[in-house]
């Protein structure tokens, strides 16, 4: 895809898996580093418009999370730890180690935001700033579950059912399911998606191993991830809170805006400053509003320090 012609393609062996990533060329030491993490049901391609706007000023790293895109798709374990956000966060920290980046900003959309949240908790010295897009903290969202939320985010409860039930059901017509997700959550259809990007999402989503991995991602969020979140919140003296400034972006047409107060919820989990911006979009903000997203990220990352190389 021509969007990434100016980026290097890397296959990085980390944490028992291989992570596929698009990476800015050259050395990271002379410009701020920004790690961009995609969500469900997409790949790193979702950042293509934002990347075109930021690549001259930032050292960008855009991986496919384990289980997604062209990264490894290991089978899930009974405790779902293979796809815990702690494990997925360690993957991308190891990626940054290989690339020689000690400190960086991290922005995650959807599932990528949950990985970014855990990364900021487990590796606070590595993260100069955190941005989460169209999510509230996982534990708070589950705790507030009611009929309206369950109807809007039914996939949270469908994908967590024991394997292979959801995998088999979605596998019967994976593209119909994919299109329903991409066109939902306030998106009002798929017109915002470039045809080449949609083709890439379709290619990856149709892989049965990807379907299993995605289900395991959600099973982890409903089990081991909640245990990790509760343990973090129980730590004394703000040790289990996000240590860096946090930027929250959420869509005016999305479920998060309708049912939650994201800035208040994130401030409760952050020992630093939280700022927020309501965006005139649905759930898939970086593709719907790339210029606005890029401008906010540029200001936010630039104010929070440049990368330093690893020793």
C-alpha positions in Angstrom: 0.0 0.0 0.0 1.4 3.3 -1.1 0.5 5.0 2.3 3.4 3.2 3.9 6.0 3.6 1.1 8.1 5.9 3.4 8.1 3.4 6.2 10.2 0.3 6.9 8.5 -3.1 7.2 9.8 -5.1 10.2 9.2 -8.6 11.5 10.3 -8.5 15.1 10.8 -11.6 17.3 9.7 -10.7 20.8 8.2 -12.4 23.8 7.7 -15.7 22.0 5.9 -14.2 19.0 6.7 -12.3 15.8 5.3 -8.8 15.6 4.8 -7.2 12.2 5.2 -3.4 12.2 5.6 -0.4 10.1 8.4 1.8 11.4 9.8 5.2 10.5 13.1 5.0 8.7 16.3 6.2 10.3 17.3 6.6 14.0 14.7 7.6 16.6 17.1 9.8 18.7 16.5 13.1 16.9 12.7 13.3 17.1 9.8 12.3 19.4 8.8 8.7 19.2 5.1 7.7 19.1 3.8 4.2 19.3 0.4 3.8 17.6 -1.8 0.8 18.6 -4.8 -0.3 16.6 -8.0 -1.9 17.9 -10.6 -4.5 17.0 -11.3 -5.5 14.3 -8.5 -3.7 12.4 -4.8 -3.7 11.9 -2.0 -1.1 11.9 -3.5 0.1 8.6 -6.1 2.1 10.5 -3.4 4.7 11.2 -2.6 5.3 7.5 -4.1 8.8 7.3 -2.7 9.9 10.6 0.7 8.6 9.8 0.9 10.6 6.6 0.3 13.7 8.6 2.8 12.9 11.4 5.7 11.0 9.8 7.9 14.0 9.0 8.0 15.1 12.7 7.8 11.9 14.6 9.5 8.5 14.8 6.3 6.4 14.3 6.0 2.7 15.3 2.8 1.0 14.1 2.6 -2.7 15.0 -0.1 -5.3 14.4 -0.9 -6.5 17.9 -0.4 -10.2 18.5 -3.3 -12.1 17.0 -4.1 -9.4 14.5 -2.9 -8.5 11.0 0.3 -10.2 10.1 1.6 -10.8 13.6 1.8 -14.2 15.2 -1.5 -15.8 16.3 -0.7 -18.2 19.1 -3.5 -20.4 20.5 -5.1 -19.3 23.7 -4.4 -20.9 27.0 -7.1 -21.9 29.6 -6.4 -18.7 31.7 -6.3 -16.5 28.5 -2.9 -15.1 29.6 -1.6 -15.4 26.0 -3.8 -12.4 25.1 -3.7 -10.6 28.4 -3.1 -6.9 28.0 0.0 -7.3 30.2 1.4 -9.8 27.7 0.4 -7.7 24.7 2.0 -4.6 26.3 5.2 -6.5 26.9 5.3 -7.4 23.2 5.3 -3.8 22.1 7.8 -2.7 24.9 10.1 -5.4 23.5 9.6 -4.0 20.0 10.6 -0.6 21.2 13.7 -2.1 22.9 14.8 -3.7 19.6 14.2 -0.3 17.8 16.3 1.5 20.4 13.6 3.6 21.9 13.7 4.0 25.7 10.9 6.6 26.2 7.9 7.3 23.9 4.4 8.4 23.7 1.8 5.8 23.2 -1.7 6.2 21.6 -4.2 3.3 21.4 -7.6 3.1 19.8 -10.1 0.5 21.1 -8.3 -2.7 22.1 -5.0 -0.9 21.5 -6.0 1.7 24.1 -6.4 -1.1 26.6 -2.9 -2.4 25.8 -1.6 1.2 26.1 -3.3 1.6 29.5 -1.6 -1.6 30.8 1.7 -0.6 29.2 1.6 2.7 31.1 0.9 0.9 34.4 3.5 -1.8 34.0 6.3 0.3 32.4 5.8 3.8 33.7 9.4 4.9 33.1 9.0 4.2 29.4 5.9 6.2 28.7 6.1 10.0 28.3 2.4 10.4 27.6 -0.7 8.2 27.1 -3.5 8.8 24.7 -6.6 6.5 24.6 -9.2 6.8 21.9 -12.9 6.0 22.5 -12.6 3.8 25.5 -13.2 4.1 29.2 -11.3 1.8 31.7 -12.2 -1.8 31.1 -13.1 -2.5 34.8 -15.4 0.5 34.9 -17.2 -0.4 31.7 -17.9 -4.0 33.0 -18.9 -2.7 36.4 -21.5 -0.4 34.8 -23.0 -3.0 32.5 -26.7 -2.7 32.1 -29.2 -3.6 29.4 -28.3 -0.5 27.2 -24.6 -1.2 27.4 -25.0 -4.9 26.7 -27.2 -4.2 23.7 -24.6 -1.7 22.3 -21.5 -3.8 23.0 -23.0 -7.2 22.8 -19.7 -8.4 21.2 -18.1 -8.0 24.6 -20.2 -10.9 25.9 -20.5 -12.9 22.7 -16.7 -13.1 22.0 -16.0 -14.1 25.6 -18.0 -17.3 25.3 -16.0 -20.6 25.4 -14.1 -21.6 22.3 -15.0 -22.5 19.6 -18.6 -21.2 19.7 -18.0 -17.5 18.7 -15.2 -18.4 16.3 -17.5 -20.9 14.5 -20.4 -18.5 14.4 -18.4 -15.6 13.0 -16.5 -17.9 10.7 -19.7 -18.8 8.9 -19.7 -15.3 7.3 -16.7 -13.3 8.6 -17.0 -10.4 6.2 -20.6 -9.7 7.1 -19.6 -9.6 10.8 -16.6 -7.4 10.0 -18.7 -4.9 8.0 -21.3 -4.7 10.7 -18.6 -3.8 13.2 -16.8 -1.3 11.0 -20.1 0.4 10.0 -21.5 0.5 13.6 -20.8 2.2 16.9 -21.8 5.6 15.5 -19.9 5.2 12.2 -23.1 5.3 10.0 -21.6 3.0 7.4 -18.2 2.4 6.0 -17.8 5.4 3.7 -14.9 6.7 5.9 -12.8 3.6 5.0 -10.4 3.7 2.0 -11.2 0.7 -0.3 -7.6 -0.6 0.0 -7.8 -0.4 3.8 -11.1 -2.3 3.8 -9.5 -5.0 1.6 -6.7 -5.3 4.1 -9.1 -5.6 7.1 -11.1 -8.2 5.1 -8.0 -10.2 4.3 -6.9 -10.4 7.9 -10.3 -10.9 9.5 -11.1 -13.9 7.3 -8.2 -15.9 8.8 -9.6 -18.4 11.3 -6.5 -18.0 13.5 -7.3 -14.3 13.7 -10.9 -15.0 14.7 -9.6 -17.2 17.6 -7.1 -14.6 18.6 -9.6 -11.8 18.7 -12.0 -13.9 20.8 -9.1 -14.6 23.2 -8.3 -10.9 23.4 -11.9 -10.3 24.7 -11.8 -13.4 26.9 -8.7 -12.1 28.5 -10.4 -8.7 29.1 -13.2 -10.4 30.9 -11.0 -12.5 33.1 -7.2 -12.1 33.7 -7.2 -8.4 32.7 -9.8 -7.6 35.3 -7.6 -9.4 37.9 -4.6 -7.3 36.9 -6.7 -4.1 37.0 -8.1 -4.9 40.4 -4.6 -5.6 41.7 -3.3 -2.3 40.3 -6.1 -0.3 41.9 -5.4 -2.0 45.2 -1.8 -0.7 45.4 -1.2 2.0 47.9 0.0 5.6 47.4 -1.1 5.9 43.7 1.3 3.1 42.7 -1.4 1.5 40.6 -2.3 4.8 38.8 -1.1 6.0 35.4 1.9 8.2 36.1 2.0 10.2 32.9 -0.3 12.9 31.5 -3.2 11.3 29.6 -5.2 12.5 26.6 -8.6 11.1 26.0 -10.4 11.4 22.7 -13.9 10.0 22.2 -16.6 10.2 19.5 -19.8 12.3 19.9 -21.8 9.5 18.1 -20.2 6.6 19.9 -21.3 4.4 22.8 -18.6 5.7 25.2 -20.0 9.3 24.9 -23.6 8.1 25.4 -23.0 5.9 28.4 -19.8 7.1 30.2 -17.9 10.1 31.4 -14.5 9.2 30.1 -12.5 12.1 31.4 -13.7 11.6 35.0 -13.2 7.8 34.8 -9.6 8.2 33.4 -8.8 10.9 35.9 -9.6 8.5 38.7 -7.0 6.1 37.3 -4.3 8.7 36.7 -1.9 10.4 39.1 -1.1 13.1 36.5 -3.2 15.4 34.4 -6.0 14.1 32.1 -7.4 16.2 29.3 -10.1 15.3 26.9 -11.6 16.2 23.5 -15.0 15.2 22.2 -14.7 14.5 18.5 -17.4 14.9 15.9 -17.2 11.2 14.9 -18.3 7.7 15.7 -15.9 5.1 17.1 -13.3 5.0 14.4 -11.9 8.5 15.0 -8.4 8.2 13.4 -10.0 7.3 10.1 -13.0 9.5 10.3 -11.1 12.6 11.5 -7.4 12.1 10.7 -6.4 15.8 10.5 -8.0 16.6 13.9 -6.5 13.5 15.5 -3.1 14.1 14.1 -3.1 17.8 15.2 -4.1 16.8 18.8 -1.4 14.1 18.9 1.2 16.4 17.5 0.7 19.0 20.2 0.4 16.5 22.9 3.5 14.5 22.1 5.6 17.5 21.3 4.9 19.0 24.8 6.0 15.8 26.6 9.5 15.2 25.6 11.4 13.5 22.8 12.7 9.9 22.7 16.0 8.9 24.2 17.9 5.9 22.8 18.2 2.7 24.8 21.6 2.1 26.4 
